[in-house]
Amino acid sequence: MTETKAISGRPRGHIPFAPEGWRFIVPTAILVIVCWLLCWTISAAVLLILLLFMLNFFRDPERATPAGDDLFICPADGKVIRAEMMDAGHQRVDIFMNVFNVHVNRTPMRGRISHMQYVPGKFVNASFDHATEENERNRFEVACDNGDTIAFTQISGLVARRIVSYVEVGDQIEAGQRIGMIRFGSRVNCEIPADYDLKVRVGEHVTAGLTVIACKQKIEADSETDHGSDNGSDNNRADSEERDHAEN
């Protein structure tokens, strides 16, 4: 039977590891101990390396997210592989996560989740563009508190084969809040309104909940400032002319 939504999960508690990892970490740790007690040194060493990899993969550190309703905060740890304006009228920033990155994803802005769409699919290498349309993915749309609508999509990869979601449609979310994870290597695509200034470039390494991906342009504020400056200049010129006239 084809699944219609991502696996439901929950964010971490006090222990700095994603809960989805315990089903892998605990059995492996037990096997390490058993092999060590039985003096199966090679097996114990291999399993220990695997255990360390899992502990690193499922780590979930706290992040101090920058404040600001007009900031688009990075949703994923990794490397920027695309940052450009699209024909559809929005900007897109794609982030590729390798197996050594933190794989817990976070929401970019404060608001309400207005739509979610889960699509089952293949497991093509997530660094390829066609993975965006072919791989398993989970797309979020957020009605932001500043009036804008943004979207971002979790995409599975060659090794990362399951998407876990911590939220549902209608949930109120804060910028930097954990919204889910992708198990074992993947990608997140961001759809950003056209009137935002991108702050990252292709090749940069970014951090979920910390890096500012884009910032909304302050067009109205800048326009008012310029208008005020023009009025001030006009008043200064008028005052100068009046003084010259009085002296004459």
Secondary structure, DSSP 4 states (H G I P E B T S, - for coil): ----SPEE-----SSSB-GGGHHHHHHHHHHHHHHHHTT-HHHHHHHHHHHHHHHHHTB-----PPP-TTEEE--SSEEEEEEEE-TTSSEEEEEEE-TTS--EEE-SSSEEEEEEEEE--B---TTSTTHHHHB-EEEEEEEETTS-EEEEEEEE-SS--EEEE---TT-EE-TT-EEEEEESSEEEEEEE-TTEEE---TT-EE-TTTSEEEEE--HHHHHHHHHHHHHHHHHHHHHHHHHHHHH-
